[in-house]
């Protein structure tokens, strides 16, 4: 008996807005002027927040930081597709998602300045941040499974980089999601490098999206620098998830314009010409050209926006740097109820500080 093909491993590609700001009218989402302007403002705010954070780190005013330069469309497009009650599980480069979801800039700066106190006053936004690579995949699938068991009409989105697809947590989470059809949307920000390792040396798969097919659900590639494509596909995936259709993996093909983190030197492993080629695909530039062609943006609006955001960021930085974490917070939130040995340490430290102040 001859061999027979029993599964189709094809992966679709979606692009709506090209690098010159031209749109495919057949695929263009029906978004009003206000929504499009909100997309653009949030992407610009994300980039300016990011630029300020880098400067603060270089001045010794912030700790190690991972830039999101060039990846704003993936973050913002997917964030605006969510409903208020949906859960989202970012890694350490999804500043745009948090900004789009209403997390105050002040708290984001406090967090990256090294204080977990930022999490104490967060507004209720259904999210947690994970720094270890890929651990958030399990959290997202678990939250989605809980929502399904409780018959809630919510979904979860999890963000991770291309390097995370080599971690065991990724595969365990994908397998569980596929078997139990959890309402989870997996968003892989394929920015071409897992720290210094290029994508082609990290996996032999032609796409990362096809990894979903092995676990029994749809995987799709989208132009990660096209905010309209990211928004449209994420919206469809979330609607499918909430209606019981199960998970989806979206591979957003984008590029990390800066270093992996502020402790990294990308010139050691990639050429400047490669960066320049990707700079031509800038997600913010193409969205601005699209808005200009629609007659809803111009240089005057741009100048006003930059001035407004600059003031917003400077105020947030001032507030963040004026925050003084209470010393007892490093002891209070380790356990639900503070054990005696920690209480003794806290009392000793507070006594030492009081003595120093009195000298």
C-alpha positions, -999 to +999 in steps of 0.1 A: +000+000+000+015+034-010+022+061+015-006+085+021-005+121+033-025+123+065-019+158+077-015+192+061+014+211+076+009+244+057+010+278+075-007+309+063+009+344+061-010+376+067+001+411+058-023+441+054-002+472+056+031+474+036+062+494+046+051+523+024+018+526+042-003+510+014-032+489+026-049+458+011-085+471+009-098+435+009-082+429+043-083+463+059-101+462+093-131+485+098-116+509+124-127+544+130-105+575+131-103+576+169-092+540+171-065+544+145-052+575+163-052+555+195-031+528+179-006+554+166-004+573+199+002+542+219+029+530+196+047+563+197+043+565+235+058+530+238+088+540+217+094+572+237+089+554+270+115+528+258+140+555+246+137+573+280+143+540+298+175+533+279+188+568+287+180+563+324+198+530+324+229+545+308+229+573+334+228+547+362+192+556+371+177+523+361+187+486+361+192+462+332+165+469+306+152+451+275+143+475+247+112+469+226+124+492+197+109+480+164+083+457+180+056+482+189+031+469+163+030+434+177+025+447+213-001+474+206-020+456+179-026+425+200-033+445+232-062+464+216-078+432+204-083+421+240-114+426+261-110+441+296-114+408+314-089+389+293-057+378+309-023+386+294+011+371+303+040+392+291+077+385+292+101+414+297+098+432+264+061+438+262+060+474+276+037+483+247+011+457+259+011+471+294+009+507+282-020+498+259-038+481+288-035+511+310-006+504+333+007+538+346+041+548+332+052+557+367+048+521+379+066+507+349+096+529+356+095+520+393+096+483+383+126+486+360+143+508+386+144+476+407+114+479+431+087+452+431+066+478+450+053+488+416+032+457+417+016+466+450-005+495+435-011+481+400-047+485+388-066+453+383-056+443+348-054+405+349-017+400+343+016+390+357+051+396+343+076+368+339+114+373+335+125+337+332+122+326+296+089+308+287+076+302+322+046+324+315+034+300+289+023+276+316+007+304+336-014+315+306-026+280+298-035+274+334-055+306+336-073+298+304-080+263+316-094+277+349-116+301+329-129+272+308-137+251+339-156+280+354-174+287+322-161+322+320-161+340+286-125+351+289-093+342+271-056+345+278-028+358+257+008+348+263+038+366+248+073+351+243+102+354+219+115+330+193+141+316+218+113+306+242+101+280+216+131+259+225+122+257+262+103+228+277+077+250+293+066+262+258+061+226+246+043+215+278+020+245+276+013+240+239+005+203+244-018+209+273-036+237+254-041+215+224-054+185+243-078+205+265-087+232+239-079+260+263-089+295+253-053+306+248-036+328+222+001+322+219+019+352+205+055+346+195+075+378+189+099+364+164+125+392+165+151+370+147+175+366+177+174+346+209+199+369+227+228+364+202+216+332+185+200+338+151+167+322+144+180+298+118+204+283+143+178+280+170+154+257+151+154+239+118+116+245+113+108+267+084+084+287+106+078+288+143+040+289+137+041+253+124+050+241+159+013+246+168+003+221+142+021+193+160+000+200+191-033+200+172-042+236+166-037+264+142-005+283+137-002+314+115+025+339+106+018+376+104+038+406+095+047+417+131+055+452+119+020+456+105-003+467+134-035+461+113-025+425+106-016+418+142-048+433+155-070+415+130-055+381+136-054+384+173-090+396+174-100+365+154-080+342+175-095+356+207-130+353+194-124+317+184-109+310+218-139+324+237-163+305+216-148+272+224-126+268+193-094+263+212-060+279+210-041+296+182-004+304+179+005+336+161+041+341+150+047+378+146+077+382+123+094+413+135+129+426+144+147+437+176+163+470+165+183+474+196+202+451+219+188+421+237+192+441+269+214+469+281+241+444+290+243+431+254+263+443+224+245+433+192+273+444+169+292+413+180+267+390+162+249+409+135+258+433+107+247+470+105+233+464+070+208+439+083+196+464+109+192+490+082+171+467+060+147+461+089+146+498+097+129+503+063+101+482+077+096+504+108+061+497+122+055+533+134+066+549+102+043+528+080+013+534+103+019+572+101+021+571+063-012+551+063-029+577+085-015+605+063-029+589+032-063+587+049-061+624+057-062+620+095-026+628+104-001+655+096+031+672+109+012+695+131-006+667+149+028+649+151+045+678+168+016+682+193+017+645+201+055+644+207+053+675+230+024+659+249+041+625+254+074+641+264+057+659+292+038+627+302+070+607+304+091+633+322+064+635+349+063+597+352+101+596+356+100+624+383+073+605+402+092+572+399+125+586+411+109+603+440+094+570+453+112+556+483+104+520+490+096+512+527+124+490+540+099+466+556+085+457+522+114+433+514+103+412+544+065+416+543+057+400+510+078+368+510+052+348+530+015+353+535+023+354+573+058+367+582+077+339+601+096+348+633+131+347+618+121+373+591+105+395+617+136+394+638+157+404+607+133+432+599+134+446+635+172+444+635+175+463+602+150+489+612+168+494+645+201+498+627+187+524+604+171+543+632+204+543+651+223+556+620+198+584+616+203+594+652+240+597+649 
